[in-house]
Amino acid sequence: MANWSRKKVLRLAKGFTGRSRNCFGLALRKTHRAAQYAYRDRRVKKRTVRQEWITNINAAVREHGVTYSKFSHGLVKLSNIELDRKILQNLAQMEPYSFKAVLDEVKVQAGMEEVARRRPLIAGMQSISFPEAMKKGMMLPRARPEEIKAIIREEPKADLYGLRFPEKHAKTKEDFMRVSFVEEDNKWRTEQDRLKLSESEMKRLPREILTDDWKEDMTLYKDKRKP
């Protein structure tokens, strides 16, 4: 590496922490190491950006039922569209309708129209129940129509009107059959009113007398002499 002047080394080490920004010996070694990493990462950065382009394009084409490998093969080998990954990624993020137009043209030229028809939209396949998939035609089992209707038929949902915390309390079948938690609500309100009392108000409350009805078991002392 070329010999750098003291002024240039300290200028390059301006953002370092500790003695590395002021001590010339430490700053020289650290700036040389930083220059080596910068030389290497100027080439690695191009690979990282290319990977991000491919990831974004893959996510965009999968929304329309096509994988990235089939799309790239149809774009490069089977169509006359000359667009690089950078432009496709910008279209997918900024102009989704234009990107869809490009994708439709690639489907037509590459003959992927039938494949797209057979496969449903991947976005519509996420978090879907079996009856909903049957209704949308995503699944075509070999069954009679009456059997399909029996599968699609959904159970009626319970009316949770009156519950204070439906997501918390309505967990069992018995809870679904109840209209409201009247006893629990009254107890909860009483407890909240008690917690709001001050110390002087609590002293004026009537005292509770605890009674103990326990009787000692004298059978343990039957062999002992009575006093």
N, C-alpha and C positions, 0 to 999 in steps of 0.2 A: 504494500500500500504506500502511496506517496506520502512524503513528509509534509505534514500540515503545520502551519504556523500556530503559535500559542493563541493568537487572537481568534483564529478560525475554530480551533478546538473548543475554546471556552464559549464561543458563540453557538456551536452545535450542541454543547452540553448545558445550555441555558435552562432547559426544562427538567433536568435531572434533580433528584432529591439528595439531601445530605452533602457530604464533602465532594460528591461526584461533579457538582456544578462549579466548584471553586478550586479544588486541587487539580493541578495540571496532570499529574501522573495518573490519577484515577479517571479523570475526564478523557484522557487520551485513549486508554484501554476501552472504556465504555463506548466512546464514539466510534472506534473501530469495529467493535462488536455490533453496535447498532447499524452501522453501514452494511455489514455483512447480511444481517437479517433483512434490511431494506432491499438489498440486491436480490435476495432469494424470494421475498414475498411480492416483489413486483411481478414475478412470473406466476406465483401461486394465486394471486388475486384474480387473474384471468380465469383460472380453473374454477374458483369459487363462484364467480359471477355467472359463469356458464352453467354450473350446477343449479343456481337459483333460477335461471331462465328455464331450464328443463323442468324443475319442480313446479313452477307456476303454469307452464304450458300443460303439464300433465294434469294438474288440478282443473284447468279450464276445459280440456277435452273430455275428461271423465264426467263432467256435468252433462254432456251430450251423449253418453254411452259409448265412447271410443277410448281406447287406451293410447298412451303416448307412442308405443312402438308401432302400432298400426297406423297412427296418424303420420308419424315421421316417414314411414315406408311409403305411404300413399303420396305424401307431399314431395318427397325427393325422387322416388323411382317411377311413380305412376301418374304424375300430373305435371303440367307445365307452369306451375306457380313457383316463383323464385323469391321466397321470403326467408330471411334468416331467423334465428331464435330470438334475437334481441327485438326485432320488429313484432314477431308473434307474441312475445311476452308483453310488450307495450299495448298491443291491440287487446289482449286478454284482460288487462287491468284497466285501461282507459276507454276502449271502444269494444265492449262485449258484443254488440250487434254486428260490427264489422268482422270481429273474430269468428262469429257464428257463420257469417256469409262465406268466409274463407274455408271454414270447416265443411260447410255444405258442398262447396265446389269440389273440395278434395274427395268427399264421399262419392260424388257423382262421377268424377274422372277415375277414381280408383276402384269403383264398383263396390263400395262399402254400404250402399243404401239398404240392402237386404239385411246385413248384419245389424245395422242400427235399428231396423224395424223389429227384429226378433228380440233384441235386448231392450228392456225398459230403461228409463232414466235412472241413473245411479242415485241422483239426488232424491228421487221418490222412493227408493228402496231402503233408506235409512229410517230406523225406528218405526216400523210398520208392523201391524199385527197380521195374523194369518187370515182372519175374515176380510180385512181391508185389502190384502193382496189378492184374495179371491174375487172381490168386487171389481178391482181395477184390471183384472185379467192378466196379472203377472204369473199366475199359476194355473195350469190347465190339467187337473188330474183326470184320470179315466174313471169318472163316476157319473151316475145318473143325475139329472137336474134336481130331483127332490133331495138327493143326498147333499148336493152342493148348497141348496137352500137351508138345509138343517145345519150345515157347518157355518154358513154366513150368519144365521140368526143369532143375534147378540142378546144376552140376558138384560132385563130391565135394570137400570141403575137405581139405587136407593135414594130417597129424598133425605138429605142431611139438614133440613131446615131446623134451626133451633139449637144446634150444637155450638158451644162457645169456641172450641178449637176443633173443627172437623178433621183436619189433617193429623192431629195428635191423638184424638180420642176414637175416631171411627176406624177401628182396626179389626174388630171381630164382627160376626154376624149379629150378635146381641146388641152391639152398639149401633148397627145400622137400623135395627128395628125400633130403637128408642127415638122419641121425638125431641127430648132435651134432657139435660142433666140438671134437674131442678134441685135435688138434694145437694149435689156437689156445688152448684152455684150459690146456694144459700150458705153453705159452710164456708166457701171461699170468701164471700162477702163479709161474713162475720169475722173471719180471721184477718181480713184486710182492715176492718174497722178497729179491731183490737190493736193492730200494729200502729195505727195512727194516733193512739192515745198517748198523752204526755205522762210523765212520772207522777205528777200530782193527781191526775185523773185516775191513774191506775191504783193509787193508794185509797181513793174513795170507793173503789169497787168492793162489793161484799166478799169477805174472805171465804175460801173454801175449806171445809173441815174434812180431813181425810179420816175415815173410819177403817179399822182393821178388825175383821171378824175371825181372824185365824185363832184356832185353839191348839194348845200344845198337846202333842200326842204323848199320853202318860203311859202307854204300853212299854215304852223304853225303860221305865223305872219300876216295873212291876216286881222285879226281884230285889229291889232295894228296900231298905227299911224306911218307913215314913218317919218324918221328924216328930 
